[in-house]
Amino acid sequence: MEQENNTTERVVEEAISSEEAVAVDFTSLSCEEMAGKLKELMDKYPVGALKEVMEDLPELFESQYKAEYEAALAVFTADGDSADGFVYGDGVRERFHTLCKAYREKRVAESRQAEAEREENLKIKLGIIEELKALVQKEEIKGGTFREFRALQEKWRATGMVPQGEANGLWETYHLHVENFYNYVKIDKELRDLDWKRNLDDKTALCEEAERLAESNDVAGAFKQLQLLHGRWKEIGPVAKEQSEAIWDRFRAASGCIHEKYRRFFESLKEEQETSLRAKEELCVRAEAMAAEEHEKMSQWQAATQKVLDLQQEWRHAGTVPLKERGKIYRRFRAACDTFFERKRKFYMEWEAELERNLALKVALCERVEELKESTDWKATTDKMIACQKEWKKIGPAPRKHSNKVWARFRAACDAFFERKNEHLKGRSAEQEQNLELKKALIEEVKAFVLSGNNEEDIEKLKEFQGRWGQIGFVPIKEKEAVQEEFRQVMNCWFDRLSLDEFDRDLERFRAKISSLDGGENREYKIVNEREKLVGKIRQLETDVHTWENNIGFISKSNKSEGLIRELNAKIEKTRQRLALLQEKLKALDEII
């Protein structure tokens, strides 16, 4: 019986410790999930059980919040917007801190209440012990006395915990008086045998319950339930001596089976956690390498940011690591991510300063061309205007919210001058009529052209037509668009008949278009104008590709999302092909400027 009591006492202590602490891995959760999980735990468990959870949770939350903030900022600034206009206000931080405050207040209140309840329970149990003493002192034990004893036992079991410092001494005193009642008081044999039988029935029922738990697939749940059964076993009185060892052996055998399954379960869990730990250590190495990389362009930082965000997604799905390593490995990974985003933030600050400097230079150019636009010194002013356009081309991008506006201002001033100049040149009608006849003659020559079958020779001949067209001067403005359109259509007809793929055919058409522009002093301005449009289209398509790639990263993989992901990937591929064509067109423009 001593072995039985020692075993059950140890198991009950394990049960108490296992139920007091709730273990949850928050390191793989988002801020929103952390707040939701904390509320769920506070609704489900007493706050005392959350002490271990709350030790590192505020720090984990702040780190995750910073990561999510940086990720959202990266998406916001991907299109060239300044970080100054970024607002991140989903409210999750406020909700989390409100929950933490409620936890602290509730913990103080529950602690005070539990302390008062334990003191009250101590008084009740001391009273039970006194009543047990009184029973032993009775001169004669009758059936009613035995029923009083049973009632006191039930009352003891129903009374809750006492202050920890009093628990052991109180328990020993109680059992001393219980043993006194059984061993030193002369009770009626029939009543004693009846009590032993009832105790045997109760312990047999516990054996059967333990044996059912041994068959359960819920290993952790069965282990917890077993702890409660051991606590109940301890409260049941003795059985007949000849049956005591057998019933205990039966209960111990079922308990041993559950304990063995529980041990194997945790060995398997430990192996999984060790595998997850190795995977997360590898993620830390990769994150630290990314944090140390040098990047000189915005596009490089954006690509690196996506890789870091992908790493964070991998981290969230890498599983749970051993509890003793959990905080350490998470802080290592978080530190690498924080280092990356801090370096990126500094780059952004320098980059935004550069955008502002570029804006100032472009505004200065706008002011210069606005001063020139009313000039009537056509040749000198044209040269100055073209010089300003070339200088504009060399200046890098301005902040996106100002870029289109400042370009429109610059172009409007240039257009105003060249439109005035064109009006001035209208008087040169005889020369323009002659140029018109030359262009019409060239169109007829192109129409009469016959393909040789050699692509390279044919392309060179068509380029010759383009060059000759560009060397012919202005034509009357009312005829300009019609004759240019006719020339382009004829040239496109020949390009369409060449054995070229769609990419090369489109590029050659574009070259034909720019070659067909009127000659004259403002031809380069038109080319610069065309170039600015191309640069704008390229930037927009690059932004679209980056945005779609980011969107794919935030879409959870599932059967329902596969179609959307395929659609986005198709759009990305098509846009990349379009980008390649536009970049080749840009090269073609740069070659003639």
Secondary structure by P-SEA (a helix, b strand, c coil): caaaaaaaaaaaaaaaaaaabbbbbcccccaaaaaaaaaaaaacccccccccccccaaaaaaaaaaaaaaaaaaaaacccccccccccccaaaaaaaaaaaaaaaaaaaaaaaaaaaaaaaaaaaaaaaaaaaaaaacccccaaaaaaaaaaaaaaaacccccccccaaaaaaaaaaaaaaaccccccaaaaaaaaaaaaaaaaaaaaaaaaaaaccaaaaaaaaaaaaaaaaaacccccccaaaaaaaaaaaaaaaaaaaaaaaaaaaaaaaaaaaaaaaaaaaaaaaaaacccccaaaaaaaaaaaaaaaaaaaacccccccaaaaaaaaaaaaaaaaaaaaaaaaaaaaaaaaaaaaaaaaaaaaaaaaccccccaaaaaaaaaaaaaaaacccccccaaaaaaaaaaaaaaaaaaaaaaaaccaaaaaaaaaaaaaaaaaaaaaccccccaaaaaaaaaaaaaaaaacccccccaaaaaaaaaaaaaaaaaaaccccaaaaaaaaaaaaaaacccccaaaaaaaaaaaaaaaaaaaaaaaaaaaaaaaaaccccccaaaaaaaaaaaaaaaaaaaaaaaaaaaaaaaac
